[in-house]
């Protein structure tokens, strides 16, 4: 058994040494070519515009080139291509021609494989046997870490859009009152506002230029941001499209409704501020106590992950903690 472990470690060491040698040779050639370029550059005429890329720019271009090539490979699979469509909402208006939904999927796979390689190197230097489950868990952590990051960014973006949506509706309503059409109102919003809301209205403008109706355009807007306010706009415009009516009156009603809704949310947040603070405090207290106990006595929690009954108890504790969080959030949630 020990001979097998030694053989596996030896193979991994040889592979890692070969990879390191290839990387060192590549960096040496790159450094040498840069030196030659600088030496010749002293005797050559250069243009006014300096387009020379730095080392980090080259590395960035190399990484994105790898991501695009991996994305093209993943795009051949119909299942993966369909799975990647949910990442289209993370592509900004400016990057719509440079980034594809499959690029995010490629990043997930590449990050997972990168963490597996780090795990292999760590295993090699620790002289331990190869563990397939460990590599699988490492790959899954890298694969879903991108989703966690994108979700946090999406929540931040959606919150900012929710704050600025009332401003956008006010600008559009004032534009309609001054006799402007829907395209001019949307252009005015993307000129006057900045941030995610301006990016979304650029996408709305693009959808209208493609010939989509207003209700479909704002329905796509709702699918991207998942805000109830966007659904309300979509429903109002859909009803306007079917029954007819004055768009100025419709947007005036939407503006009044959003203003009352925002005011009610602010009052509700002020009333539940103390309850929210207590909930967050109770949420973090068990983690703090665990860290304190673990720092004082490292072996205190060993029975929970070294014995069978301890693993069952640990699983029950985690389930109860998650259930507690879900129940309290459900109780504190108030629909407006």
C-alpha positions in Angstrom: 0.0 0.0 0.0 2.8 2.4 0.9 4.6 1.6 -2.4 1.4 2.4 -4.3 1.1 5.8 -2.5 4.8 6.6 -3.2 4.4 5.7 -6.8 1.3 8.0 -7.1 3.1 10.8 -5.4 6.2 10.3 -7.7 4.0 10.4 -10.8 2.3 13.6 -9.6 5.7 15.2 -8.8 7.0 14.4 -12.3 3.9 15.9 -13.9 4.0 19.0 -11.8 7.8 19.4 -12.5 7.1 19.1 -16.3 4.3 21.7 -16.0 6.5 24.1 -14.0 9.3 23.7 -16.6 6.9 24.5 -19.5 5.7 27.6 -17.6 9.2 28.7 -16.8 10.3 28.3 -20.5 7.2 30.2 -21.7 7.9 33.1 -19.3 11.6 33.1 -20.2 10.8 33.3 -23.9 8.3 36.1 -23.3 10.9 38.0 -21.2 13.6 37.5 -23.8 11.3 38.7 -26.7 10.4 41.8 -24.6 14.2 42.5 -24.1 14.9 42.1 -27.8 11.9 44.3 -28.7 13.2 47.1 -26.3 16.7 46.8 -27.7 15.6 47.1 -31.3 13.1 49.7 -30.4 15.9 52.2 -29.6 16.9 52.2 -33.3 13.4 52.0 -34.8 10.6 54.6 -35.4 7.5 54.0 -33.4 4.0 55.5 -34.0 2.6 58.2 -31.7 -0.1 55.8 -30.3 1.6 53.3 -28.0 -0.3 50.0 -28.3 2.2 47.9 -26.5 0.5 45.5 -24.1 1.8 45.0 -20.6 2.5 41.5 -19.2 -0.7 41.5 -17.2 -2.7 42.6 -20.2 -1.2 39.7 -22.1 -2.1 37.3 -19.3 -5.6 38.7 -19.2 -6.0 38.3 -23.0 -4.6 34.7 -22.7 -7.2 33.8 -20.0 -10.1 35.3 -22.0 -8.9 33.5 -25.1 -8.9 30.2 -23.1 -12.4 31.1 -21.8 -13.7 31.8 -25.3 -12.3 28.6 -26.7 -13.7 26.6 -23.9 -17.1 28.3 -24.4 -17.1 27.4 -28.1 -16.5 23.7 -27.1 -19.3 23.8 -24.6 -21.6 25.5 -27.1 -21.6 22.3 -29.2 -23.6 20.6 -26.5 -27.4 21.5 -26.7 -27.9 20.8 -23.0 -25.0 23.0 -21.8 -26.0 25.7 -24.3 -29.6 25.7 -22.9 -28.2 25.7 -19.3 -26.0 28.7 -20.1 -29.0 30.9 -21.2 -29.7 31.8 -17.5 -26.4 33.8 -17.5 -27.5 36.2 -20.3 -28.9 38.6 -17.7 -25.4 39.1 -16.3 -24.1 40.5 -19.7 -24.1 44.3 -19.8 -25.2 46.3 -22.8 -21.6 47.3 -23.6 -20.4 43.7 -23.4 -23.2 42.2 -25.5 -20.8 41.7 -28.5 -17.8 40.6 -26.4 -19.3 38.3 -23.9 -21.5 35.2 -24.4 -23.6 33.2 -21.9 -21.3 30.2 -22.5 -18.3 32.2 -21.3 -19.7 32.1 -17.8 -20.2 28.4 -18.0 -16.6 28.1 -19.3 -15.4 30.1 -16.3 -17.2 27.6 -14.0 -15.5 24.6 -15.5 -12.1 26.2 -15.7 -12.2 27.4 -12.1 -13.3 23.9 -11.0 -10.4 22.3 -12.8 -8.0 24.9 -11.5 -9.0 24.1 -7.9 -8.6 20.4 -8.6 -5.1 21.0 -9.9 -4.3 22.9 -6.7 -5.7 20.1 -4.7 -3.5 17.6 -6.6 -0.4 19.7 -5.9 -1.3 19.9 -2.2 -1.9 16.2 -2.0 1.4 15.6 -3.7 3.4 17.6 -1.1 1.5 16.0 1.8 2.4 12.5 0.5 -1.2 11.3 0.8 -3.1 9.0 -1.5 -5.3 10.2 -4.3 -8.9 10.8 -3.2 -11.5 11.0 -6.0 -14.3 12.2 -3.7 -12.1 15.0 -2.5 -11.3 16.1 -6.1 -15.0 15.9 -6.9 -16.0 18.1 -4.0 -13.2 20.6 -4.9 -14.4 20.8 -8.5 -18.0 21.4 -7.3 -16.8 24.2 -5.0 -15.1 25.9 -7.8 -18.0 25.2 -10.2 -20.7 26.7 -8.0 -18.5 29.5 -6.5 -19.1 31.5 -9.7 -22.9 31.2 -9.1 -22.6 32.5 -5.6 -20.5 35.5 -6.8 -22.9 36.2 -9.7 -25.9 35.9 -7.3 -24.5 38.4 -4.9 -23.7 40.8 -7.7 -27.2 40.3 -9.1 -28.8 41.1 -5.7 -26.8 44.2 -5.5 -27.7 45.3 -9.0 -31.4 44.5 -8.5 -31.5 46.6 -5.3 -29.9 49.5 -7.1 -32.4 49.1 -10.0 -35.3 49.0 -7.5 -34.1 52.3 -6.0 -33.7 54.0 -9.4 -36.8 52.6 -11.1 -39.1 55.3 -9.7 -36.8 58.0 -11.0 -36.9 56.4 -14.5 -40.8 56.3 -14.4 -40.9 60.0 -13.3 -38.6 60.9 -16.2 -40.7 58.9 -18.7 -43.9 60.4 -17.4 -42.6 64.0 -17.7 -41.4 63.2 -21.2 -44.8 61.9 -22.2 -46.4 65.1 -20.7 -44.1 67.2 -22.9 -45.3 65.4 -26.0 -42.4 63.0 -26.5 -42.8 59.4 -27.7 -41.8 56.2 -26.0 -38.4 56.0 -27.8 -37.5 59.6 -26.8 -38.6 58.9 -23.2 -36.4 55.8 -23.0 -33.4 57.7 -24.5 -33.9 60.4 -21.9 -33.8 57.9 -19.1 -30.6 56.3 -20.3 -29.0 59.8 -20.6 -30.2 61.2 -17.3 -29.5 58.1 -15.1 -26.4 56.0 -14.6 -25.6 52.6 -13.3 -27.6 49.3 -13.8 -30.9 51.1 -14.5 -29.3 52.9 -17.5 -27.9 49.6 -18.8 -31.3 48.0 -18.6 -33.0 50.8 -20.5 -30.4 50.5 -23.2 -31.4 46.9 -23.5 -35.1 48.0 -23.6 -34.2 50.5 -26.4 -32.5 47.7 -28.3 -35.5 45.4 -27.9 -37.8 48.1 -29.2 -35.5 48.7 -32.2 -35.8 44.9 -33.0 -39.6 45.5 -33.4 -40.9 44.0 -30.1 -44.0 45.5 -28.5 -43.9 47.5 -25.2 -45.5 44.8 -23.1 -43.0 42.1 -24.4 -40.1 44.4 -23.9 -40.9 45.2 -20.3 -41.8 41.5 -19.7 -38.2 40.7 -20.8 -37.1 43.4 -18.4 -38.9 41.7 -15.6 -37.3 38.3 -16.5 -33.9 39.9 -16.2 -34.4 41.8 -12.9 -37.2 39.8 -11.2 -38.8 42.9 -9.6 -42.5 43.2 -8.8 -42.4 46.8 -10.0 -41.2 45.6 -13.5 -44.0 43.0 -13.5 -46.5 45.8 -12.7 -45.2 47.9 -15.6 -45.4 44.8 -17.9 -49.0 44.1 -16.9 -50.1 47.7 -17.3 -48.6 48.0 -20.7 -50.1 44.6 -21.8 -53.5 45.8 -20.7 -52.9 49.1 -22.5 -51.9 47.2 -25.6 -55.1 45.1 -25.6 -57.7 47.6 -24.5 -56.2 50.9 -25.6 -55.9 54.1 -23.5 -53.8 57.1 -22.8 -50.1 56.2 -22.1 -49.7 59.4 -20.1 -52.4 58.4 -17.7 -51.0 54.9 -17.4 -47.5 56.1 -16.5 -49.0 58.7 -14.1 -50.8 55.9 -12.4 -47.6 53.8 -12.3 -45.6 56.7 -10.9 -48.2 57.3 -8.1 -48.3 53.5 -7.3 -44.5 53.2 -7.2 -44.2 56.3 -5.0 -46.7 55.0 -2.5 -45.1 51.5 -2.6 -41.6 53.0 -1.9 -43.0 55.2 0.9 -44.7 52.1 2.5 -41.4 50.1 2.2 -39.5 52.8 4.0 -42.0 53.0 6.8 -42.0 49.2 7.1 -38.2 49.1 7.2 -38.2 51.7 10.0 -40.8 49.7 12.0 -39.0 46.4 11.6 -35.4 47.6 12.0 -35.1 46.4 15.6 -36.6 43.0 14.8 -34.2 42.6 11.8 -31.2 43.5 14.0 -32.3 40.9 16.6 -32.7 38.3 13.9 -29.3 38.9 12.4 -27.7 38.9 15.9 -29.3 35.5 16.8 -28.2 34.3 13.3 -24.6 35.0 14.0 -24.3 34.2 17.7 -24.1 30.3 17.3 -21.2 30.8 14.8 -19.4 33.1 17.2 -19.8 30.7 20.1 -18.6 27.8 18.0 -15.5 29.7 17.0 -14.8 30.8 20.6 -15.2 27.2 21.9 -13.0 25.8 19.1 -10.3 28.3 19.7 -10.2 27.4 23.5 -10.5 23.6 22.9 -9.8 22.1 19.5 -10.9 18.7 20.4 -14.3 19.7 21.9 -16.2 19.1 18.7 -14.3 16.0 17.6 -17.1 13.5 18.5 -19.4 15.2 16.1 -17.3 14.3 13.0 -15.3 11.2 14.3 -18.3 9.0 15.3 -21.4 7.9 13.5 -23.9 9.2 16.1 -22.0 12.5 16.1 -22.3 12.9 12.3 -26.1 12.3 12.7 -26.3 14.9 15.5 -24.3 17.4 13.4 -26.6 16.9 10.4 -29.6 17.5 12.7 -28.1 20.6 14.1 -27.4 22.0 10.6 -30.9 21.1 9.5 -32.5 22.8 12.5 -30.4 25.9 12.0 -31.4 26.2 8.4 -35.0 25.5 9.3 -34.8 28.2 12.0 -33.5 30.7 9.4 -36.2 29.9 6.9 -39.0 30.1 9.4 -37.9 33.4 10.9 -37.4 34.9 7.4 -40.9 33.7 6.4 -42.4 35.2 9.5 -40.7 38.6 9.1 -41.4 38.8 5.3 -44.3 41.2 4.6 -45.7 41.4 1.1 -46.6 44.9 -0.1 
